[in-house]
């Protein structure tokens, strides 16, 4: 059957840290390099990438809290979910981007751990995992645990840490002791920083569920009409949105060279 397709996964069991946004930036990079979207798998109770890219590009594996009672009655549902994810990865003809929702990284790793090297990613050579965090203490603890889960389940997987700087009230330096210890423990070769987007246009992109790669191509006049901005504000908002996308692409370029 050969080597499994390459999969790039984004996770942390803490919600709201920017996993889907980081995944979207990676998807934009893939589109720029290859001229087409990757296969996108979303394991979420509140899907976002599906709303942005549509059902033709995204396969949704919905796993919400409302199914906990069903799981207690029938634990086989857990395997049904993850086996479907694994089969999608094995059958994919292109790179796969896997967005793991809140509280999904640990179950994903436990499922992989049961299969060992016979799992869909073998010992991990075909998997890159990006743990995403803000500077919030609980988020840092969660991503540390997520990186550990992945290291145990697929020890040869590439493991990366992305610090999302969206919350200025919780700044987290790359040289902070907790980050240095995390890098040592998990063999992280590089810490990636995702700068906060200073453009008011980003909230419009999120609210309207626009694709970033398409939003940055909109002319200034479109932003004026859509957001009711004066011209100079619209110019500034668009340029900052372009800069945010460029920063995200460069972040993953650096990760690929690390």
N, C-alpha and C positions, 0 to 999 in steps of 0.2 A: 504493500500500500504506500510505501515511501514516507518521507517526513511529513508531519501535519503542517497545514498552512500556518504562517506566522500570525500570532494573535497579540494585540496590544490591549491590555486591560487597565481600567481605571477604577480604583476602589479605596475604601475607608468605610468603616462601619458608623461613622459620624455623618449625619446629613447636613446639607447646606454648606459644604466646604468648597464646592466648585468642581466636583468630579465631571459632571456633564459638560460644563463649560470647557474644562481642559480637554475632554474627549472631542468636543466640537472644534477646538483649535487644531488638534491632531488631524481630524478629518479634513479640515481646510488645507492643511499641509499635504496630505495624501492626494487631494484633488488637484492641487497645484503641480505636484510632481508627476502624477499619472493620468491626469485628464478625466478621471472618473472617481466616483465614490467607492470606498471600501464596503465590504459587508459589515453592517452595523447591527450588533446584538445588544439589546437593552433589557436588563433584568431589574425591573422597577415596579413599584406600586403606583408611582406618579410619573409616567413617561414624559420625557422632554424631547429627546432626540427624535422620537417618532413624530411628534408634532412639528418639528422643524424640517425633517427630511422626507417624511411620508412613508407609507407602508411599502412602497417599492424598494426602498433602500434599507429600511429598518425592520428587523424581526423583534417583536416585543415578547418577553417572557414575564408576564405579570405575576407578581408574588406579593400580595398585600397582607396587612395585618388581619384582614377579615377572614383569611384562610387558616389562621392558627387553629381554630377548632377542628377544621377538616384534617389538619396535619395530625392532631392528637388522635383522631380516629383512624387515620390511614397514613402512616409515615412513608409509605411507598410514593406518595405525591412528591416528596422531596427528591427522590431519585428520578422520578418522571420529569421534573423540571430540569435538573442539571444534566441528565442524560440527553435531553433535547438540545440543550446548549452545546454539549460536547459533540453531538452528531453534526450540528450546524457548523461547528469549527472544522471538523474532519472533512466535511463535504464541500467546504468553501473552495472556490477557485481563485480567490484573491485574498489580500490581507484582511483580517478581521479586527474590528474595533469592538471591544466588550466593555460596556458601561454597567458597573455593578452599583445598584442602589444602596441606600443606608441599610446596614445590618446584613448585607449580602456577601461581604468578602469572607468572613469566617465560614459560613456554610459552603461557599465555593471551594475554599481550601480544604475543608474536611472531606468534601466529596472527592477532590483530586487525590487527597492523601490515601483514600481507600484503594485507589487503583494503582498507586505507585507509578513505576515506569511504563505500565501498560495503559495508562490513562491517555487522554486525547493529546496531551502535550509532552508525553514521555517524562523525562526527568526535568523538563522545563526549557530545553534548548530553543523551542519554538515560541516561547512566551516572554513578553516584556510586561512588567507590572509597574504602574505608576501609582504610588500612594500619594493622595492629595490631602493637604492640611492647611488650615489657617493658623494664626498664632494662638488661638484659644487653647487652653490647657487640655480640655477634654478632647479636642480635635487632635492635638499632638499625641496624646496617649492612645487614641484610636488608631492613628496611622502607624504608630510604632507596633501595635499589636497586629495590624493587617500585614505589615511587612514580614513579621515573624511567622504568621500563618502561611504565607506564600513560600517563604524560605524553607519551611518544614515540608510542605507538600510537594514543591517542585524546586529542589535546591539549585538547579542549573538555570533557572529563570533569571533574566535581567531584572534588577529591582532598582527603582528610581523613587526619589522623594521630590514632590513639587510643593513648594510653599506658596500658597495663594495670598497675595498681599492686599486682598480686597478690604480687609478690616484693619484700618489704621490704628484702632485703639488696642490692638493686640499685635504689635510688631514682633517679629521673630527673626533674629539675625542668624545667618548661616553658620556662624562660628559659636552660637550659643551652646553651652555644655550639653543640653539635652539633644541637640542636633548632632553634635560631634559624637556623642555616645551612640546615637541611633545609626550614624554612618559607619561607625566601627563595628557595631553588633551585626548589622545586616550587609556589610560589605558594599556600601554605596560608594560608587566612584565619584559622583558629582551630585551636588544639591542644586536643584533647578528652582528658579524664582519666577513666578508669574506676576508681573507688575499689575497693580490696580488700574482699571480702565478709567480715565478721567473724563471720558466723553459722556455727556448727557444722552447721546444717541443710543448708548448701550441699553438703557432701560427700555427705550422704544423697541429695540431689536428683540429684547426678551419678551416684552408684553405682546408684540405682534408675531412672535415665533418665527422671526426671519432668519435665514441663513446668513452667517457672518460673511461668507465669501461673496454673497450677492448684495448684502447691505453696503459693503464698502465700495461697490461699483455704482451706487446710486449717486446721481449728480447733486450738487449743492441745492439746486432749485427743488429737487424732490424733498430734501430734508426741510427746507423752508415751508413747503406746503403741508407735509405730513405732521411736523412738530410745531408749526407756527413760530419758527425761530426767525429773528432778523438775519440778514445775509451773513454778516461777519460771525455771528454765533454759530450759524449752520456750517460755515467753512471750518471753524475751529472744531466743532463736534465731529464732523466727518474726518478731519485729519487725525484727530485723536483716536477715532475708531480704527482707522487704517494702521496707526502706530501700534495699537493693542494687538491687532491681528499679526502684524509683522513680528512683534515681540514674542508672541506665542509660537510662531513658526520657527523663529531662531532658537527658542528654548528647546524644541524637539530636534532641531539640527544639531545643537550642542550635545544632546543626549545620545544621538546616533553616533557621534564621533568619540564619545567618552569610552 
